[in-house]
Every structure is written in C-alpha cells, then in structure tokens.
Amino acid sequence: MPDATSGAEHADIDDVSVRQERDVAVVTLRRPPHNLLTEPVLHALADAVAGLGGVARAAVVCSEGRSFCAGADFRSGEAPDPTDQAGFVERTGAFYEQAVRIFDSPVPLVAAVQGAAIGAGFGLALACDLCVVGELGWFQANFVRLGIHPGFALSATLGRVVGPGRASELLLTGRRVVAAEAGRIGIAQRVVPHGDEVDVALEMALQIATGAPLAVSATRATLRAGLAGVAREAMRHELAEQAALAGTADAVEGVRAMLEGRDPRFEGR
C-alpha cells in the first residue's frame, strides 16, 4: 500500500492509515476524538487516496473516534485562521489544493460517517461517491455561524446531492442534518446502526469492486461529470469570498464563540 504521509512532512505518521480488504482499501483518519483537519493532515489523506490507482478497485474513507471529521482545526497553528486575512488566504489555498486531490480520486470512495461531519468534514463526505451514516451521525455546513463563506466546494457539491433549494437552506442557516434526514434527502445512501458504518461501507465498496473495472471507471466518470474540475473552480471562488470576510469583526467573533462554546453575537461588520 502507498505511504499515507508522503509529501506531508508535518503530519504525524499515525494521522492517516491504509489497509487492504481484498480489492478494497480502507483509508482511516486517526486524529480522535474529532479528526480535525490541518493542511498537512489533509495532504496525507490526499496522498493516501491518490496512491490507490492500480492498488484497489474501491475504497472506504472512515475515521477513529467520536466524529467523522468536525472540520478544520482552529486550535492548531497550522490551520486556516479566519481572523488573519493574509494567513487565511495562504493556508486555505494550500488546504484546498489537497481537497481537490480527494475529488480526483482514481477509485470510487465510500464515506463511513459515525458522528459529526462539520464544515470541511461535510465537504470530505461529499467528495466521496457514496456515503454510509450511522444513526448517531450528523452533517453541518456551519460556515455562516463562523462568519465566513462556505468552503471545501460545498457551494457546488451540496446542490448536486440535495437540490439547489435545500442546499440554499442548509448553507444559509448552517443547521445540522441528523442521520435520518440525511438519508431521506440523499446526503447518505444508507443509514445504519451506530458501530456498523465501516462494515456496511466496506460491503458497498466490495460490491463496487466486483464490477468490471473499466465499466465501473467509465460509469463513475459519467456520474461525476468532471466533478474535480467543478470543485476546483468552486474552491477558487470560495477562497476569494472567504478572503473578503477573513479578518472582519464577525469572523473574529464567530471563531472566538466557537472556541469558547457559546453562541456568536454578529454585528454585520
């Protein structure tokens, strides 16, 4: 299997692991309890996914801990910081370069969501072809509650999955979507008992892997319809909008409120 940390010098070797289950790879984020993302960690994850071509026919993307991925690690010195405009643009741009590589995966990806998938974690789940969510799992595009524009291509991918009207509601309100609703509106293809997420995702990936590889690849290319390019353009626009908001009083307040575990008090400046 590929080295999951090649090209990510600052990521801990244990942040991402890859194991093989017959023709399926299981790619695991290992930053419990919440699997928060920094650019080096996302780089390691993208390296692992990019290395699956010719090694696996499908893959499961999962994580250890309470959350699937609760978004960017705002407590880390390596994370994008919406309160620092210049630093935010530089770091978020690098972060999105790695995110595009997930969308460009050479094999079908099945996300196994056992808990919270927030912000970039929600974007990561939608970068996958299919999603299995446990009954305790939930999704949230919470960007407006942080005082910033949505990112990780959610402004493009969410509407493809749930339709433009519902995507507008979720992005403009930032409300959470619990597992049952996620299954009902198409964010997840299977809702399963808590603890069964990886097993069911692995079963789905193995079913994909039994198909004729060339036919699966061609079908997937048709279904995704250049999604990596769409995601790249979406993130370019999202970054520009985020840059305009980074450093504003509302962005500072949104991040501070999140770190302090309280509701933000926005003033529109």
PEJORA-V437666 format. One record per helix or strand of 2 or more residues. SS is the DSSP state (h for helix, s for strand). FROM is the first residue (numbers start at 1). LEN is the number of residues. Records with the same first field share a line. If there is no record, write none. Layout:
# PEJORA-V437666
SS = FROM-LEN ; FROM-LEN
This chain:
# PEJORA-V437666
s = 16-6 ; 24-6 ; 58-6 ; 108-6 ; 116-3 ; 130-5 ; 138-3 ; 176-3 ; 190-3
h = 39-12 ; 85-19 ; 120-8 ; 143-3 ; 154-9 ; 164-10 ; 179-7 ; 197-13 ; 213-12 ; 227-19 ; 249-12
